[in-house]
Amino acid sequence: MNKLDINLLRVLQILLEELSVTSAANRLHLSQSAVSKHLAKLREIFNDQLFERTSQGLKATPRALELSPQLHLIIQQLEQLTHPRVFEPALSKRQFNIHLLDTAYSLTFPFFMPDLLRKAPNVRLKNKTWNPNSLDALKKCEIEMGRDLIINNVKVY
């Protein structure tokens, strides 16, 4: 593999999440041109187009989709290297990935969101509805929190 800049991996991760150069550029605080140049480097490194343009935006190639789970784990591990060992909510800029049953949002968010926003104003929450892949994502530590259903105080996935 050619020279691989860690920042390129982050660009690839955001492109896979956003499926849009414009949205990825906004999230990364880069210009569209810079993201396009990074994508060109990634295409050369992985010897694959990685994305195809469609009328709805970008579509990930099979190779890009294959890289996605590994990429997420690698970036998570790299972020853990640079994070302080003690979690400091006021200083954290971490993104937490949460998958919940739709009704669980209204039952849980009012209880912890005000406190979270006060104590950790810079953390980001990426929320998704619980889906058939959520349990595997939780087991692989790809998401930090997940809830499907509770019956008589017993968690049911």
C-alpha positions as CSV (number, residue, x, y, z in Angstrom):
1,M,0.0,0.0,0.0
2,N,1.3,3.5,-0.8
3,K,1.7,6.2,1.7
4,L,-1.5,6.3,3.8
5,D,-2.2,9.5,5.7
6,I,-4.4,8.9,8.8
7,N,-6.4,12.0,7.8
8,L,-7.3,10.3,4.5
9,L,-9.0,7.5,6.5
10,R,-11.1,10.0,8.3
11,V,-12.1,11.6,4.9
12,L,-13.1,8.1,3.7
13,Q,-15.1,7.4,6.8
14,I,-17.0,10.7,6.5
15,L,-17.6,10.2,2.8
16,L,-19.1,6.8,3.5
17,E,-21.4,8.3,6.1
18,E,-22.4,11.3,4.1
19,L,-22.3,10.0,0.5
20,S,-21.7,13.6,-0.5
21,V,-18.5,15.5,-1.1
22,T,-20.2,18.8,-0.1
23,S,-21.6,17.3,3.2
24,A,-18.3,15.6,3.9
25,A,-16.4,18.9,3.3
26,N,-18.7,20.7,5.7
27,R,-18.2,18.1,8.4
28,L,-14.5,18.0,8.0
29,H,-14.2,21.8,7.7
30,L,-12.5,21.5,4.4
31,S,-13.3,22.8,0.9
32,Q,-15.0,20.6,-1.6
33,S,-11.9,20.8,-3.7
34,A,-9.7,19.5,-0.8
35,V,-12.1,16.5,-0.2
36,S,-12.1,15.7,-3.9
37,K,-8.2,15.7,-3.9
38,H,-8.2,13.4,-0.9
39,L,-10.7,11.2,-2.6
40,A,-8.4,11.0,-5.7
41,K,-5.5,9.9,-3.4
42,L,-7.7,7.3,-1.7
43,R,-8.8,6.0,-5.1
44,E,-5.1,5.6,-6.0
45,I,-4.2,3.9,-2.7
46,F,-7.0,1.4,-2.8
47,N,-7.0,1.0,-6.6
48,D,-10.7,1.4,-6.7
49,Q,-13.1,4.3,-7.5
50,L,-14.6,3.9,-4.0
51,F,-17.7,6.0,-5.0
52,E,-19.7,6.5,-8.1
53,R,-21.8,9.6,-8.8
54,T,-25.5,9.2,-9.0
55,S,-28.4,11.6,-9.3
56,Q,-28.9,11.2,-5.5
57,G,-25.2,11.8,-4.7
58,L,-22.4,9.3,-4.2
59,K,-22.8,5.5,-4.2
60,A,-20.2,3.5,-2.4
61,T,-18.5,0.7,-4.5
62,P,-18.4,-2.8,-3.1
63,R,-14.8,-2.2,-2.2
64,A,-15.7,0.9,-0.2
65,L,-18.5,-1.0,1.6
66,E,-16.0,-3.8,2.4
67,L,-13.6,-1.3,3.9
68,S,-16.3,0.5,6.0
69,P,-16.4,-1.8,9.1
70,Q,-12.6,-2.1,9.3
71,L,-12.2,1.6,8.8
72,H,-14.6,2.4,11.6
73,L,-12.7,0.2,14.1
74,I,-9.3,1.5,13.0
75,I,-10.4,5.2,13.4
76,Q,-12.0,4.4,16.8
77,Q,-8.7,2.8,17.9
78,L,-6.7,5.7,16.7
79,E,-9.0,8.1,18.5
80,Q,-8.6,6.1,21.7
81,L,-4.8,6.6,21.5
82,T,-5.3,10.4,21.5
83,H,-8.1,10.6,24.0
84,P,-7.3,11.2,27.7
85,R,-7.6,8.1,29.8
86,V,-10.1,9.8,32.1
87,F,-13.3,11.0,30.4
88,E,-13.7,14.7,30.9
89,P,-17.2,15.6,29.7
90,A,-16.5,19.4,29.5
91,L,-13.5,18.9,27.2
92,S,-14.8,16.0,25.1
93,K,-15.6,16.4,21.4
94,R,-16.4,12.7,21.0
95,Q,-19.2,11.4,18.9
96,F,-21.4,8.8,20.5
97,N,-23.4,6.5,18.2
98,I,-26.8,5.5,19.6
99,H,-29.4,3.1,18.1
100,L,-32.8,3.2,19.9
101,L,-36.3,2.0,19.3
102,D,-38.2,5.1,18.1
103,T,-40.3,5.2,21.3
104,A,-37.2,4.9,23.5
105,Y,-36.0,8.4,22.4
106,S,-39.0,10.1,24.1
107,L,-38.6,7.9,27.2
108,T,-34.8,8.4,27.7
109,F,-33.6,11.6,26.1
110,P,-35.6,14.0,28.4
111,F,-33.8,12.4,31.4
112,F,-30.2,12.7,30.3
113,M,-30.0,15.3,27.5
114,P,-30.3,18.5,29.6
115,D,-27.6,17.2,31.9
116,L,-25.4,16.0,29.0
117,L,-25.7,19.3,27.2
118,R,-24.7,21.2,30.3
119,K,-21.8,18.9,31.3
120,A,-20.5,18.0,27.8
121,P,-21.5,20.7,25.4
122,N,-19.2,19.6,22.6
123,V,-20.0,15.9,22.4
124,R,-22.0,14.8,19.4
125,L,-24.7,12.2,19.3
126,K,-25.4,10.3,16.1
127,N,-28.9,8.8,16.5
128,K,-30.4,6.0,14.5
129,T,-33.4,3.9,14.8
130,W,-32.7,0.4,16.1
131,N,-32.5,-2.0,13.1
132,P,-31.6,-5.6,12.4
133,N,-27.9,-4.8,12.3
134,S,-27.8,-2.8,15.6
135,L,-27.1,-5.7,17.9
136,D,-24.1,-6.8,15.9
137,A,-22.9,-3.1,15.8
138,L,-23.3,-3.0,19.6
139,K,-21.3,-6.2,20.0
140,K,-18.5,-4.9,17.8
141,C,-18.4,-1.6,19.7
142,E,-19.4,0.3,16.6
143,I,-22.2,2.0,18.6
144,E,-22.0,3.0,22.3
145,M,-25.6,2.5,23.2
146,G,-28.5,0.6,21.9
147,R,-32.0,-0.3,23.1
148,D,-34.7,-2.3,21.4
149,L,-37.4,-3.4,23.8
150,I,-37.8,-3.8,27.6
151,I,-40.3,-6.3,29.0
152,N,-40.6,-6.5,32.8
153,N,-37.2,-4.8,33.3
154,V,-35.5,-7.4,31.1
155,K,-33.7,-6.2,28.0
156,V,-34.9,-8.0,24.9
157,Y,-33.0,-7.5,21.6
